[in-house]
Amino acid sequence: SSSSSSSSSSSSYSSKFLASLHENLQHKYAHQPTYLQAVQEMARSLEPLFQHPIKGHQYQKAFLILTEPERIISFKVPWEDDDGTVQYNRGWRVEFSSILGPYKGGLRFHPTVDEGLLKFLGFEQVFKNALTGLPMGGGKGGSDFDPKNKSTREIKRFCQSFMTELHRYLHPSTDVPVSDCFDNN
């Protein structure tokens, strides 16, 4: 009965934690539903850890820290199409939890890419890297650039401009950008 009340107490505390987490994130990121859904699903899957009678509170604090990116880089990507017209796209790099090592994660070029999608992918990348034993944090980057129906020269000019802008924020000891889907590779 003592263990039953302890279990009930930690379960109640965990439920309050999840409700508070949902409310706080909803308030801050209502405009990023994909990211919110990823955090909420991960929190629900980790609920048994949050209910641990001794370490539950530590797990909750660690999870709260993981829900916020360490940095989000946003930049303009100017590039020239084959007609000589300058086009503009947005570029981002979202980086989570460098506690294990440099930020590792793909670069995605697709018209659906936005900050919320990259936060979702970067958040999940932290857990992928940790579960595979890679001593790396999570990161994702990309642009709303659509490589479909673009010439090889246009894609090359866009990629050169994207990396020219992004490289200002990267360092070999802190970042490991890699290929992702929708990048023509």
Phi, psi and chi 1 to 4 in degrees:
 res  aa     phi    psi   chi1   chi2   chi3   chi4
   1 SER       -  -36.8   29.7      -      -      -
   2 SER   -64.9  -42.0  158.7      -      -      -
   3 SER   -70.3  -31.2   82.1      -      -      -
   4 SER   -66.7  -41.9  152.8      -      -      -
   5 SER   -71.2  -33.5   77.7      -      -      -
   6 SER   -65.0  -42.0  170.4      -      -      -
   7 SER   -65.7  -42.4  170.7      -      -      -
   8 SER   -64.4  -40.4  168.9      -      -      -
   9 SER   -64.6  -45.9  164.6      -      -      -
  10 SER   -69.6  -31.5   54.0      -      -      -
  11 SER   -65.9  -42.8  174.6      -      -      -
  12 SER   -64.1  -43.0  170.1      -      -      -
  13 TYR   -63.0  -40.2 -173.8   73.9      -      -
  14 SER   -64.1  -41.4  173.8      -      -      -
  15 SER   -63.4  -39.8  -64.5      -      -      -
  16 LYS   -65.1  -40.1  -71.6  177.9 -174.4  172.7
  17 PHE   -59.8  -47.8  167.9   73.5      -      -
  18 LEU   -63.5  -40.5  -68.6  177.3      -      -
  19 ALA   -64.8  -43.1      -      -      -      -
  20 SER   -66.4  -42.4  173.5      -      -      -
  21 LEU   -58.4  -48.7  173.3   71.1      -      -
  22 HIS   -59.3  -46.8  173.2   76.3      -      -
  23 GLU   -62.2  -46.6 -174.8  179.1  -43.3      -
  24 ASN   -64.2  -45.3  -70.9  -22.1      -      -
  25 LEU   -68.9  -38.1  -69.1  174.4      -      -
  26 GLN   -60.6  -41.4 -175.7   68.4   35.0      -
  27 HIS   -63.0  -42.9  176.1   72.5      -      -
  28 LYS   -81.4  -34.8  -70.4  166.4   75.5  171.4
  29 TYR  -128.3   33.6  -57.6  117.1      -      -
  30 ALA   -56.8  -28.1      -      -      -      -
  31 HIS   -81.1    2.1   62.2  -71.8      -      -
  32 GLN  -127.7   67.9  -62.8  175.5  -20.0      -
  33 PRO   -62.4  -32.5   20.6  -30.2      -      -
  34 THR   -65.1  -43.2  -52.5      -      -      -
  35 TYR   -64.7  -46.0  171.6   64.4      -      -
  36 LEU   -58.0  -44.6  -75.4  175.3      -      -
  37 GLN   -62.1  -42.0 -180.0 -179.0  -11.0      -
  38 ALA   -62.6  -44.4      -      -      -      -
  39 VAL   -65.7  -43.9  171.7      -      -      -
  40 GLN   -65.0  -41.4  -69.8  164.0   -4.3      -
  41 GLU   -65.2  -41.2  -73.0  176.3    7.0      -
  42 MET   -65.4  -41.8 -173.8   62.9   72.0      -
  43 ALA   -61.0  -43.5      -      -      -      -
  44 ARG   -62.9  -39.5  -80.7 -167.1  -64.9  -86.6
  45 SER   -70.3  -24.4   71.0      -      -      -
  46 LEU   -94.7    2.8  -64.9  174.2      -      -
  47 GLU   -53.7  -38.3 -171.2  167.7   13.0      -
  48 PRO   -58.5  -34.2  -26.6   35.0      -      -
  49 LEU   -67.7  -41.2  -70.6  175.7      -      -
  50 PHE   -64.3  -24.2  -59.1  151.2      -      -
  51 GLN   -88.2   -4.8  -66.6  174.9   -4.2      -
  52 HIS   -56.5  128.4 -170.4  -83.0      -      -
  53 PRO   -64.3  -26.1   15.8  -22.8      -      -
  54 ILE  -102.8  -47.5  -62.2  168.0      -      -
  55 LYS  -103.9    1.8  -65.4 -174.1  176.9  179.5
  56 GLY   -54.1  -44.3      -      -      -      -
  57 HIS   -64.1  -39.1 -171.8   65.5      -      -
  58 GLN   -64.3  -41.3  -70.0  173.8  -40.6      -
  59 TYR   -63.7  -39.1  -67.2  136.5      -      -
  60 GLN   -63.3  -45.8  -68.2  172.2   14.0      -
  61 LYS   -61.5  -43.2  -75.0  170.2   50.0  174.9
  62 ALA   -62.4  -41.6      -      -      -      -
  63 PHE   -64.1  -42.2 -171.9   76.6      -      -
  64 LEU   -57.7  -41.3  -77.3  174.0      -      -
  65 ILE   -62.9  -39.6  -69.4  167.2      -      -
  66 LEU   -69.5  -22.2  -72.9  174.7      -      -
  67 THR   -74.5  -14.9   62.5      -      -      -
  68 GLU  -107.3  126.9  -72.9  -66.8  -29.5      -
  69 PRO   -61.9  147.7   -9.2   17.5      -      -
  70 GLU   -70.7  -34.9  -71.0  179.0   -0.8      -
  71 ARG  -158.1  151.3   65.4 -178.0 -176.9  164.9
  72 ILE  -127.5  123.5  -60.7  173.1      -      -
  73 ILE  -108.1  128.7  -58.1  153.6      -      -
  74 SER  -127.3  135.2  176.2      -      -      -
  75 PHE  -152.9  159.8   50.2   93.4      -      -
  76 LYS   -88.1  140.9  179.1  171.5   61.4  173.4
  77 VAL  -120.3   97.9 -176.4      -      -      -
  78 PRO   -84.3  138.3   28.7  -30.5      -      -
  79 TRP  -151.4  157.8   58.9  -80.5      -      -
  80 GLU  -105.7  128.6 -169.5  174.5  -68.1      -
  81 ASP   -80.2  178.8   66.0   20.3      -      -
  82 ASP   -68.1  -16.8  -73.5  -19.6      -      -
  83 ASP   -88.1   -0.4  -64.7  -30.0      -      -
  84 GLY    86.6    7.1      -      -      -      -
  85 THR   -88.1  134.5  -56.4      -      -      -
  86 VAL   -79.4  126.2  175.7      -      -      -
  87 GLN  -108.4  159.9  -56.0  -70.6  -26.6      -
  88 TYR  -131.8  138.6  -64.8   95.0      -      -
  89 ASN  -132.2  167.5  -72.4   86.7      -      -
  90 ARG   -97.4  145.2  -65.9  -62.2  -45.7  158.6
  91 GLY  -127.5  150.5      -      -      -      -
  92 TRP  -143.0  158.1  -66.0  -89.4      -      -
  93 ARG  -142.7  122.3  178.8   81.4  172.6  159.7
  94 VAL  -113.9  129.1  179.1      -      -      -
  95 GLU  -129.3  128.0  -60.8  174.5  -31.9      -
  96 PHE  -119.2  136.4  -74.8   87.5      -      -
  97 SER    49.5   84.5 -172.6      -      -      -
  98 SER   -88.0   11.9   61.3      -      -      -
  99 ILE   -61.2  -32.6 -164.0  162.4      -      -
 100 LEU   -88.8  -19.0  -65.4  177.2      -      -
 101 GLY   156.8 -163.5      -      -      -      -
 102 PRO   -64.6  159.3   20.8  -28.5      -      -
 103 TYR   -74.6  123.4  -50.7  106.2      -      -
 104 LYS  -118.6  134.1  176.7 -159.6  174.3  -81.4
 105 GLY   171.1  159.7      -      -      -      -
 106 GLY   -75.1  167.2      -      -      -      -
 107 LEU  -112.5  126.3  -61.5  173.4      -      -
 108 ARG  -119.9  129.7  179.7  175.9  -68.5 -160.2
 109 PHE  -115.0  112.0  -58.4  146.1      -      -
 110 HIS  -165.3  146.1 -168.0  -93.6      -      -
 111 PRO   -62.6  -18.0   15.5  -24.5      -      -
 112 THR   -86.5   -4.0   60.9      -      -      -
 113 VAL   -70.0  132.0  167.3      -      -      -
 114 ASP  -149.8  178.2   62.2   19.1      -      -
 115 GLU   -59.6  -41.5 -176.1  179.2  -59.7      -
 116 GLY   -63.4  -42.4      -      -      -      -
 117 LEU   -63.1  -42.5  177.0   66.3      -      -
 118 LEU   -69.6  -31.7  -65.2  173.5      -      -
 119 LYS   -65.4  -43.5  -79.4  173.2   67.4  175.4
 120 PHE   -57.8  -50.7  151.3   66.0      -      -
 121 LEU   -67.1  -39.1  -65.6  168.8      -      -
 122 GLY   -67.3  -39.8      -      -      -      -
 123 PHE   -60.7  -47.1  176.9   74.4      -      -
 124 GLU   -66.5  -31.9  -71.7 -162.3  -25.5      -
 125 GLN   -63.3  -33.8 -170.5   70.5   44.3      -
 126 VAL   -55.7  -47.6  170.4      -      -      -
 127 PHE   -71.6  -38.8  -66.3   93.7      -      -
 128 LYS   -58.6  -48.9  -76.1 -176.3 -166.7  175.9
 129 ASN   -62.6  -43.4  -67.4  -13.2      -      -
 130 ALA   -65.0  -41.9      -      -      -      -
 131 LEU   -70.3  -26.1  -69.3  171.0      -      -
 132 THR   -89.2   -0.5   58.5      -      -      -
 133 GLY    82.1    7.4      -      -      -      -
 134 LEU   -72.8  128.6  -69.2  172.5      -      -
 135 PRO   -80.4   66.0   30.8  -34.2      -      -
 136 MET  -143.3  150.8  -61.5 -177.6  165.6      -
 137 GLY   -81.0 -170.3      -      -      -      -
 138 GLY  -114.4  142.6      -      -      -      -
 139 GLY  -152.9  153.9      -      -      -      -
 140 LYS  -145.4  148.4  -79.2  -66.4 -176.7 -175.0
 141 GLY  -143.1  172.9      -      -      -      -
 142 GLY   160.1 -166.7      -      -      -      -
 143 SER  -152.2  159.0  174.2      -      -      -
 144 ASP   -81.7   13.4   56.5    0.7      -      -
 145 PHE   -66.2  134.5  174.0   76.7      -      -
 146 ASP  -106.9  107.5 -173.1   -2.3      -      -
 147 PRO   -72.0  -14.0   18.8  -24.2      -      -
 148 LYS   -65.1  139.8  -72.1 -173.6  178.3  165.0
 149 ASN    64.0   18.8  -57.9  -42.7      -      -
 150 LYS  -104.5  147.4  -57.8  -72.8 -171.0  -59.8
 151 SER   -73.3  162.7   71.6      -      -      -
 152 THR   -58.4  -38.3  -58.1      -      -      -
 153 ARG   -65.4  -40.6  -68.7  178.4  -48.8  -78.8
 154 GLU   -65.5  -42.7  -72.1  173.7  -37.5      -
 155 ILE   -62.7  -41.6  -66.6  170.1      -      -
 156 LYS   -63.6  -44.5 -179.8  179.6  177.5 -179.6
 157 ARG   -64.3  -40.2  -74.4 -168.2  -66.4  -90.9
 158 PHE   -62.3  -49.6  170.6   79.6      -      -
 159 CYS   -61.1  -39.7  -71.6      -      -      -
 160 GLN   -63.5  -41.9  -72.6  171.3  -24.2      -
 161 SER   -67.9  -42.1 -179.5      -      -      -
 162 PHE   -57.9  -49.4  179.8   87.5      -      -
 163 MET   -70.6  -31.5  -70.3  -49.2  -62.6      -
 164 THR   -61.4  -41.4  -63.3      -      -      -
 165 GLU   -72.4  -46.2  -63.3  -60.0  -37.7      -
 166 LEU   -70.0  -34.5 -179.2   60.2      -      -
 167 HIS   -60.2  -22.5   96.3  -80.3      -      -
 168 ARG   -61.0  -22.8  -59.8  172.9 -161.4 -162.0
 169 TYR  -108.6   -3.3  -51.3  101.0      -      -
 170 LEU  -103.8  154.3  -56.9 -179.3      -      -
 171 HIS  -148.4  140.8 -171.2  -87.5      -      -
 172 PRO   -55.3  -27.2  -19.9   27.2      -      -
 173 SER   -84.9  -10.5   66.9      -      -      -
 174 THR  -121.3  -14.7   60.2      -      -      -
 175 ASP  -137.4  140.4  -63.6  -83.3      -      -
 176 VAL  -133.6   76.9 -176.5      -      -      -
 177 PRO   -73.9  137.1   19.3  -22.2      -      -
 178 VAL  -132.0  170.0  -64.0      -      -      -
 179 SER   -66.3  155.3  166.9      -      -      -
 180 ASP  -139.5 -175.6 -159.4  -32.8      -      -
 181 CYS   -74.8  166.0   62.0      -      -      -
 182 PHE    63.6   28.0  -55.0  115.5      -      -
 183 ASP  -119.9   17.7   65.0   -0.2      -      -
 184 ASN    67.1   14.3  -82.6    3.2      -      -
 185 ASN  -113.2      -  -73.2  -33.2      -      -
